Amino acid sequence: MSATPAPAAAVTARDVAAVAPIVALPAAVLLDGSRLVADALAPVAGTAAAHPHLLLYATLAAAAVVTLAGWSARGFRSLPGSGPFVVLLLSFTPGLLLTSFDAYSTTKVTTMLTVTPLLVVGALTVVDRPARRAAALWVLAFLGVLVAVLALAVPEPAYEIQQAVVLRGNVTISTARVIGFGAVALLCLAVAHRRLAVRVVAAAGAIALVVPLTSTGSRGPVVSAVAAAAVLVLLRSRGGRWMTILPGVAAVAAVAAAVASSLVPQQSAARFEVLSGGPLDPSSQARVTLSHLAFDTFTAHPIGLGWGDFGSVVPGYLLAYAPGREDVVYPHNLLLEVAVEGGLVALAGLLLLAAAVARAVWLRRGDPTAAGMGALVVYATVNALTSADINGNVTVLVFSAVALVAGSQRTGAHRQMDAGAPMPRAGLTPVGTAGPR
């Protein structure tokens, strides 16, 4: 007979405030593009609100504050889970020696050496316990719902003719990515939260978000969300629990598919035909061509081209897809980008990180918040295989860091948690606490 779970304390406002700057960067960039916050602040803040990256810089400043406070409280000691990232940084170093440092590559390297380490160290330092991981799920869920509502209320006119749901001042992928994070976070809460009412509301929220997510017409986040759901089922099916987990997730998926098929505009739905063998549209064809070129270049130059220098081997006719931004070219695939620009050593470092994260998530799959982070890593990673560059996909590294921290917690109270002790503060149900079997 399993232990009856004790009432769990709710995630606190302090937990939410601590983790929000670490996980909210994609939403901050999206809202900056919409100018909604800037317009709202303009009567009060004047020209200060007109900065094009107001929320981005505010989020990074807040991330620096919480990271510094958390790390200083530990005496700036080595952080659990940091080992694979040290190896990754060292593996990326040879590519720096080959970098041309033109406009794009300079910006790319600068971001890789500043913003990315800040967020990774922040994740290792701040999102370091079940309550904080649960808070991250709630923050992502809130931001996903917020962006979905805003995209419906304040759409981008350039996409309205296509009947696509895109937030003003943005594009399909950036809008869909944030909504997708929200949908996956809600699904994690629906699977693992202690309270039935919360599980039902979270499941309904996840289903509701599928409509605007699919209506963006962006395929990568939709496929990524499906992959994340499958991994969540696998991770939460420990000890025969698949009989309760799988039917619930399958029911959510079936209802979501039915709702989406009836509400998503035909033009947006048509973009998904390529997934079932339909013809490639220009966007898909460009990605395929860039991927082939990146792979061929990597096999010919395994030491790499230098960070940000993939564009040096891309034919001019492909650059027409980004007129005026010819130097901002990347393979739209994280693995190929690291391989072709950073070389074989960098690719090995990234694969070692992936292996470490997979092991950490598997070891801690009994903790529902760790399983949730595993699902988020999968969502971010699958999405990174079809869009953006390494800096645009920084969430892969952020949630990998959170997963590694969870994987390092194998002693003391954390062993009790795996054994069925009530989960502190997170409000989610640990394996083995469901009452009599």
C-alpha positions in Angstrom: 0.0 0.0 0.0 1.4 3.4 -1.0 1.6 6.4 1.4 -1.3 8.9 1.3 0.1 12.2 0.0 0.1 15.1 2.5 -1.3 18.4 1.3 1.3 20.2 -0.7 2.1 23.9 -0.3 1.4 26.0 -3.4 4.2 27.5 -5.5 4.9 30.9 -4.0 5.1 34.3 -5.6 8.8 34.3 -4.7 9.3 31.1 -6.8 7.5 32.6 -9.7 9.4 35.9 -9.5 12.7 33.9 -9.4 12.2 31.7 -12.4 10.2 34.0 -14.7 13.3 36.0 -16.0 15.1 32.7 -16.7 12.3 31.1 -18.9 10.5 34.2 -20.3 13.0 35.4 -22.9 11.1 34.2 -26.0 7.9 35.8 -24.8 9.8 39.1 -23.9 11.2 39.2 -27.5 7.7 38.5 -28.9 6.0 41.2 -26.8 8.7 43.7 -27.7 8.0 43.1 -31.4 4.3 43.7 -30.8 5.0 47.1 -29.1 1.9 46.5 -26.9 3.8 47.1 -23.6 5.7 50.1 -25.1 2.5 51.7 -26.3 0.9 51.1 -22.9 3.8 52.7 -21.0 4.3 55.6 -23.4 2.0 58.0 -21.6 3.9 57.4 -18.4 7.4 56.7 -19.4 7.6 58.8 -22.5 10.6 58.2 -24.8 12.0 55.6 -22.4 9.2 53.2 -23.4 10.0 53.6 -27.1 13.1 51.4 -26.8 12.7 48.5 -29.3 14.1 45.9 -26.8 12.5 47.2 -23.6 11.2 43.8 -22.3 14.3 41.9 -23.5 16.7 44.1 -21.6 14.4 44.2 -18.5 14.2 40.4 -18.6 18.0 40.0 -18.9 18.5 42.5 -16.1 16.1 40.6 -13.9 17.8 37.3 -14.8 21.2 38.8 -13.8 19.9 39.9 -10.5 18.3 36.6 -9.5 21.3 34.7 -10.8 23.8 36.8 -8.9 21.7 36.6 -5.7 21.3 32.9 -6.0 24.9 32.1 -6.8 26.4 34.5 -4.2 24.2 32.8 -1.6 26.2 29.6 -2.5 29.5 31.3 -2.2 30.0 31.1 -6.0 30.8 27.5 -5.6 30.6 25.0 -8.6 27.0 24.4 -9.5 25.5 20.9 -9.8 24.9 20.0 -13.4 27.4 22.5 -14.8 30.0 19.9 -15.9 28.5 19.2 -19.4 28.2 22.9 -20.0 31.9 23.4 -19.3 32.7 20.7 -21.8 30.3 22.3 -24.3 31.9 25.7 -23.9 35.4 24.2 -24.4 34.2 22.3 -27.5 32.8 25.6 -29.0 36.2 27.3 -28.6 38.0 26.0 -31.7 35.2 27.5 -33.9 35.9 30.9 -32.5 39.4 30.8 -34.1 37.8 30.3 -37.5 35.1 33.0 -37.1 35.2 35.9 -39.6 33.6 38.3 -37.1 31.5 40.1 -39.7 28.3 41.8 -38.5 26.3 38.7 -38.0 29.0 36.4 -36.6 30.1 39.1 -34.2 26.6 39.5 -32.9 26.1 35.8 -32.7 29.3 35.1 -30.8 28.7 38.0 -28.4 25.3 36.6 -27.6 26.7 33.1 -27.2 29.2 34.4 -24.7 26.9 36.7 -22.7 23.2 36.0 -22.8 23.5 32.2 -23.1 25.8 31.7 -20.1 23.7 34.1 -18.0 20.5 32.1 -18.6 22.3 28.7 -18.2 23.9 29.7 -14.9 20.6 31.2 -13.9 18.8 27.9 -14.6 21.4 26.0 -12.7 21.2 28.4 -9.8 17.6 29.4 -9.5 15.5 26.6 -11.0 17.0 24.1 -8.6 14.2 22.5 -6.7 10.7 21.0 -7.4 8.8 24.1 -6.5 10.9 26.2 -8.8 10.4 23.7 -11.7 6.7 23.7 -11.0 6.8 27.6 -11.0 8.5 27.4 -14.4 5.6 25.3 -15.8 3.1 27.9 -14.5 5.0 30.8 -15.9 5.2 29.2 -19.3 1.5 28.3 -19.2 0.5 31.9 -18.4 2.7 33.3 -21.1 1.4 30.8 -23.7 -2.2 31.8 -22.9 -1.4 35.5 -22.8 0.3 35.4 -26.2 -2.6 33.3 -27.7 -5.1 35.8 -26.5 -3.1 38.8 -27.7 -2.5 37.2 -31.1 -6.2 36.8 -31.5 -7.0 40.3 -30.3 -4.1 42.2 -32.0 -3.1 40.2 -35.0 -0.4 41.1 -37.5 -2.1 42.6 -40.6 0.4 41.0 -43.0 -0.8 37.5 -42.0 -4.5 38.2 -41.7 -4.9 37.7 -45.4 -3.6 34.2 -44.9 -6.0 33.7 -41.9 -3.0 33.0 -39.8 -3.0 33.8 -36.1 0.2 35.9 -35.5 0.8 38.6 -32.9 1.3 42.1 -34.3 4.9 42.9 -35.3 5.9 39.2 -35.3 6.1 36.1 -37.5 4.4 32.7 -37.3 7.3 30.8 -35.7 7.9 33.2 -32.9 4.2 33.4 -32.0 3.7 29.6 -32.3 6.8 28.8 -30.2 5.6 30.7 -27.1 2.1 29.3 -27.5 3.5 25.8 -27.8 5.6 26.1 -24.7 2.3 27.1 -22.9 0.5 24.1 -24.3 3.2 21.6 -23.2 3.5 23.2 -19.8 -0.3 22.8 -19.3 -0.1 19.2 -20.4 2.6 18.6 -17.8 0.4 20.1 -15.1 -2.6 18.1 -16.4 -0.6 14.8 -16.0 1.1 15.4 -12.7 -0.7 17.9 -10.5 -2.2 16.6 -7.2 -5.6 18.3 -7.5 -8.2 16.9 -9.9 -9.6 20.4 -10.6 -6.3 21.7 -11.6 -5.6 18.8 -13.8 -9.0 19.2 -15.6 -8.4 23.0 -16.1 -4.9 22.4 -17.3 -6.0 19.8 -19.8 -8.7 22.1 -21.1 -6.2 24.9 -21.4 -3.8 22.7 -23.4 -6.7 21.7 -25.7 -7.7 25.4 -26.1 -4.2 26.5 -27.0 -4.0 23.9 -29.8 -6.3 26.1 -31.9 -4.2 29.2 -32.0 -1.1 27.1 -32.1 -2.2 25.3 -35.2 -3.8 28.5 -36.7 -0.3 30.1 -36.8 0.4 27.7 -39.7 3.9 27.1 -38.2 4.5 23.4 -38.3 7.6 23.0 -36.2 6.0 23.9 -32.8 3.1 21.6 -33.5 5.3 18.7 -34.3 7.5 19.5 -31.3 4.4 19.6 -29.0 3.4 16.1 -30.2 6.9 14.8 -29.6 7.0 16.4 -26.1 3.6 14.8 -25.2 4.9 11.4 -26.3 8.1 11.8 -24.2 6.0 12.9 -21.2 3.9 9.8 -21.4 7.1 7.7 -21.5 8.6 9.4 -18.5 5.5 9.3 -16.4 4.7 5.7 -17.2 7.1 4.4 -14.5 5.9 1.4 -12.5 3.0 0.5 -14.7 1.4 4.0 -14.6 1.0 4.1 -18.3 -2.5 2.6 -17.9 -3.5 5.8 -16.2 -1.2 8.3 -18.1 -1.6 7.1 -21.7 -5.4 7.2 -21.9 -5.6 10.7 -20.4 -3.0 12.1 -22.8 -4.5 10.3 -25.7 -7.9 11.7 -24.8 -6.5 15.3 -24.6 -4.7 14.7 -28.0 -7.9 13.4 -29.6 -10.1 16.2 -28.4 -7.4 18.8 -29.4 -7.2 17.3 -32.9 -11.0 17.3 -33.3 -11.3 20.9 -32.1 -8.4 22.1 -34.3 -9.7 20.4 -37.4 -13.0 22.1 -37.0 -11.8 25.6 -36.0 -8.4 26.1 -37.7 -8.7 28.1 -41.0 -8.2 26.1 -44.2 -5.2 28.1 -45.3 -3.4 27.4 -42.1 -4.4 23.8 -42.1 -3.1 23.4 -45.6 0.4 24.2 -44.5 0.5 20.9 -42.6 -0.1 18.8 -45.7 3.6 18.6 -46.2 3.8 16.4 -43.1 1.7 13.7 -44.7 3.7 13.7 -48.0 2.2 16.8 -49.6 4.3 19.1 -51.9 7.0 21.3 -50.3 6.2 25.0 -50.1 9.0 27.6 -50.6 9.7 27.7 -46.8 10.1 23.9 -46.6 12.1 23.7 -49.8 14.5 26.4 -48.5 15.0 24.5 -45.3 15.7 21.2 -47.1 18.2 22.9 -49.4 20.0 24.6 -46.5 20.1 21.4 -44.6 21.7 19.5 -47.5 24.2 22.3 -48.1 25.1 22.3 -44.4 25.6 18.6 -44.3 27.7 18.5 -47.4 29.8 21.4 -46.2 30.4 19.7 -42.8 31.5 16.5 -44.5 33.9 18.5 -46.6 35.1 20.8 -43.8 34.7 18.9 -40.5 36.7 21.5 -38.6 33.9 24.0 -39.2 33.6 27.3 -40.9 33.5 29.5 -37.8 30.5 30.7 -35.8 28.0 32.7 -38.0 29.9 32.0 -41.2 27.6 29.4 -42.9 26.3 32.2 -45.1 29.8 32.3 -46.9 28.9 29.0 -48.7 25.2 29.7 -49.4 24.4 30.5 -53.0 23.0 33.9 -53.8 19.7 32.6 -55.0 18.9 31.3 -51.6 19.7 34.6 -49.9 16.7 36.1 -51.7 14.6 34.6 -49.0 16.0 37.3 -46.6 16.7 40.4 -48.7 18.7 43.0 -46.9 19.9 40.4 -44.3 22.1 38.3 -46.5 24.7 37.7 -43.8 22.0 36.4 -41.4 22.0 32.8 -42.7 21.9 29.6 -40.8 20.8 26.0 -41.5 17.6 26.2 -39.5 18.8 23.0 -37.8 20.7 23.2 -34.5 22.7 20.0 -35.0 23.7 21.0 -38.5 24.5 24.6 -37.4 26.8 23.5 -34.7 28.4 20.9 -37.0 29.0 23.2 -40.0 30.1 26.3 -38.0 31.7 24.8 -34.9 33.0 21.6 -36.4 33.1 18.0 -35.2 34.5 19.0 -31.8 31.5 21.3 -31.1 29.1 18.7 -32.4 30.6 16.1 -30.0 30.2 18.6 -27.1 26.5 19.1 -28.0 25.8 15.4 -28.3 27.6 14.8 -24.9 25.3 17.4 -23.3 22.3 15.7 -24.9 23.3 12.3 -23.5 23.8 13.8 -20.0 20.4 15.4 -20.1 18.7 12.2 -21.3 20.3 10.3 -18.5 19.4 12.9 -15.9 15.8 13.1 -17.0 15.5 9.3 -17.0 17.0 8.9 -13.6 14.6 11.5 -12.1 11.5 10.6 -14.1 9.8 9.8 -10.8 9.8 13.5 -10.0 6.9 15.0 -12.2 8.6 18.4 -12.3 11.8 16.8 -13.7 9.7 14.8 -16.2 8.1 18.1 -17.2 11.5 19.6 -17.8 12.3 16.6 -20.0 9.2 17.3 -22.1 10.2 20.9 -22.4 13.7 20.0 -23.5 12.2 17.7 -26.2 9.8 20.5 -27.3 12.6 23.0 -27.6 15.0 20.6 -29.3 12.6 19.3 -31.9 11.7 22.9 -32.7 15.4 23.8 -33.0 15.7 21.2 -35.8 13.6 23.3 -38.1 13.9 27.0 -37.2 16.1 29.8 -35.8 19.8 29.8 -34.9 21.6 28.6 -31.8 20.8 31.9 -30.0 17.2 31.8 -31.0 17.0 28.3 -29.6 18.6 29.2 -26.2 15.7 27.5 -24.4 17.2 24.1 -25.4 20.2 24.9 -23.2 18.1 26.6 -20.4 15.8 23.6 -19.9 18.7 21.2 -20.4 20.4 23.0 -17.4 17.3 22.6 -15.3 17.1 18.9 -16.2 20.7 18.4 -15.2 20.2 20.0 -11.9 17.3 17.7 -11.2 19.4 14.7 -12.3 22.1 15.7 -9.8 19.7 15.6 -6.9 20.0 11.9 -5.9 20.6 12.0 -2.2 18.8 12.9 1.0 15.3 14.3 0.6 15.4 13.7 -3.1 15.7 10.0 -2.7 12.7 10.1 -0.3 10.8 11.9 -3.1 11.5 9.1 -5.6 10.5 6.6 -3.0 7.1 8.3 -2.6 7.5 11.0 0.0 5.3 14.1 -0.5 6.9 16.5 -2.9 7.8 19.8 -1.2 6.1 22.9 -2.3 5.5 22.0 -5.9 2.0 20.8 -5.6 2.5 17.9 -8.0 2.1 14.3 -7.3 5.2 12.1 -7.0 5.2 8.6 -8.1 3.9 6.1 -5.5 1.7 8.5 -3.6 -1.6 7.8 -5.2 -3.0 6.0 -2.2 -4.0 2.3 -2.0 -3.6 0.3 -5.1 
